[in-house]
């Protein structure tokens, strides 16, 4: 079995990982100078799950995390590559409701992707799908910003996004994309059935082929002076409206 070691950092990310999959954490490094309540709570959780703990210096933590915003806690985790899911695993699995997939076309900013995972977790998304190329992928920054969302929401990286969208359409999902020039807005659309919501990159939006594969394009009404929204904000607005409509069933 092939394993992939990686670093995650930050209290939310590590706490969520312990609760979801404690066995995947090899060891945790904690700032020896911190003894506040947040650290005490984490140490109780570490002891409860019998995870190896190292008290160490901030300089060593900086080196492990390769940046300074680790909040004084870093963990080494082991990812079993076989655990990664395919889109077929998600759609053909035991879903308890109509499928809800978030497709992100070419997101390059890890903070934006992490925030999208956080929204996806809150809104009950069944998977986040991204292309393998020209996109950030899930790294330590994404996991920290996601505050556990990157652990709880399946991530599917695909080599051919167009083929994946066609597969979803064949399985009965309605593909709805966001576009500022769309004739219909979010609140005029029927969002109750199985669907995939597609959002494009921060500056360029969806690629042409991705847009052409959408069954419908919608816009988010903008009432002020700002012309566009951050992709994670846009995903939150759209997904919350999908959930609102589903709750009316």
PyMOL commands that set and color helices and strands:
alter all, ss='L'
color gray80, all
select helices_A, chain A and resi 11-24+37-48+58-65+81-83+87-91+110-122+140-146+149-152+161-170+186-188+208-213+231-247
alter helices_A, ss='H'
color red, helices_A
select strands_A, chain A and resi 3-9+25-31+52-56+73-80+100-105+127-131+155-158+174-178+184-185+195-200+216-219
alter strands_A, ss='S'
color yellow, strands_A
deselect
rebuild
show_as cartoon
